[in-house]
Amino acid sequence: MGLTIHLLGSPRLESSTGDVYQFRSRKSWGLLAFLVLNDHPPARRQLASLLFSEADDPLRALRWSLSEIRRALGDGGSLEGDPVVLRLPVDCVVDVELVAKGAWDVAVDLPGLGSDLLDGIVVRGAPAFESWVLSQQRHVAAASEAILHEAALGSLSRGDTQAALAHATRAAMMSPLDENHQALLIRLYRLTGDDVAAERQFEACAELFDREFGVAPGPIVLAAMRETGDDMGTDTDPASVAAIVEAGSAAIAAGAVEAGVQSLRAAVGLADATSATDLRVGSRLVLAEALVHSLRGFDEEGLAALYQADEVAGAHGDRASMAHARAEVGYVDFLRGRYDRAERWLTDALELAEDAPSMVAKAKTYLGSVESDRSNYENAARLLEQAIEMARVAGEPRREAFALSMMGRIGLLRHDLDAAADHLDASIEIAQRDHWLALLPWPQSLRGEVQLARDDPEGAEVLLRQAFARACQLGDPCWEGMSARGLATVVAARGEPDRAFETLADARSRCNRLADPYVWLDVYILDAQCSLGLRHGHPDTARWVDTMRHLASRTGMNELTVRALLHSAALGHDGDASAAALVAADIDNPVVRELV
């Protein structure tokens, strides 16, 4: 049949035969979108209540819309049962699924890319459905941005700078306040030699950021303005390039990060001059890891190096290097809350890893973290347990410590406090034994929250103050924000709301001061702000709730979306409590089920 379901923009059905049934009811479109985008089959009564509660016979109205969908699907699909199970034809294409999980070079050509989900479809008298649609529209918009950004980097890695410019421009237009979009666009103008356009874009960016935030563009935008275009370096021999890479890595290990990164940037140009594939790939991988993990605020430049490494490695059949590059791209997408894209990259890395323990441990650690952020806790725990086992096989205690910390977070969020404490204590002990001071504030902050949940504010404060001091010494924005959030909750528990509000505002400011924040953490801090704001009637509570809901729904943080919807319902927004119950039904967390 060749059925294509377009849910982006004005919804429509297309068939390769040219003959396909078109829905007569807007609610049929809403029903189809809900069935496509919902992770688990919904009960008939749930669907009837969601979309047809004002009908004289809601179940009959539901049956009519179901019959419309069946007619459109044809013999190759089905829609049966209670709960209702949707099975699409084997050759059916759904545009939103391509945007979320498809290859960028296919998804970027979709006609509806960048358009609203179900644009123009208004379902009246269904407030819970309207609330659900708003969350999904935000999520799909974020997915479209991610594809455009990915397409720009992918096109650049293939040498097609004009296509890269077109995609980057669309991404920046969709979200002009995203510093990474701005940096990429400016960098591309510089690479193509259009310095006038780069300067114009920089000035527009600076004016926008000053007007909206009262700040200047950050380091990644300034670095983009310093881009000098292609520089193949001077002729040199591979041994010399390898020595420069080694020296740059040694400088970074010794703490001279900026000097080391400069050496590695030079090494990339020199490696290209040698045409030695292993050096071209290897120098970019080392540079990217330094930019992503050591030189904070430069993930965007690191991503460009990773895409280029993946492209070169793929052209020469270097599966191990491709796995390495894709795991690191997945990690950056995880931090940015682009979980669907992160899942795709990390799944690719696992397939390419060919059972190499170190790479399997890395990919499964990141995948488990992705699933935890999305509140798929059972799957997250399974992946993290496998990652811990493989990290031990590979002899990588740092990987084990990080995976244990994420297991501890699952226990904390699900209020399994004994398991949380055990995992976090193990993570702290390994990090201390291996002298990995850069990680310590994270498990220590989580461990402090465990103590607070155990009604031990004194013990919590000791851990959180130690974590905060270490985070400040490291200059790590994420860990500073995490530990400050914990301290704010301790202060709030002692009956000092004004001080707690100040500390939470400081926590958000800290974790967002660079272009590469851990987005989950930002929303987690917002949750504490909203809860405290509702409790004490803070005048900014509505703004915080709207920001939290926007970020949580854009990214697909399901538990935090539920919490945001419940905060919104507490402010009197019709339909948000019912929408929260819809999302909560798919979350395996007893704490969340009690909330709704």
ABEGO torsion letter per residue (X at the ends): XGBBBBABEBBBBBBAAGBBBBBABAAAAAAAAAAAABABBBBAAAAAAAAAAABABAAAAAAAAAAAAAAAAEAABBBBEOBBBBBBBAABBBAAAAAAABBAAAAAABAABGBBBGBGBBBBGBAAAAAAAAAAAAAAAAAAAAAAAAAAAAAAAAGBAAAAAAAAAAAAAABAABAAAAAAAAAAAAAAGBAAAAAAAAAAAAAAAAAAAGBBBBAAAAAAAABAEBBAEBBBBAAAAAAAAAAAAAAAAAGBAAAAAAAAAAAAAAAAAAGBAAAAAAAAAAAAAAAAAABBGAAAAAAAAAAAAAAAAAAAGBAAAAAAAAAAAAAAAAAAGBAAAAAAAAAAAAAAAGGBAAAAAAAAAAAAAAAAAAGBAAAAAAAAAAAAAAAAAAGBAAAAAAAAAAAAAAAAAAGBAAAAAAAAAAAAAAAAAAGBAAAAAAAAAAAAAAAAAAGBAAAAAAAAAAAAAAAAAAGBAAAAAAAAAAAAAAAAAAGBAAAAAAAAAAAAAAAAABABBBAAAAAAAAAAAAAAAAAAGBAAAAAAAAAAAAAAAAAGBAAAAAAAAAAAAAAGBBGAAAAAAAAAAABBBAAAAAAX
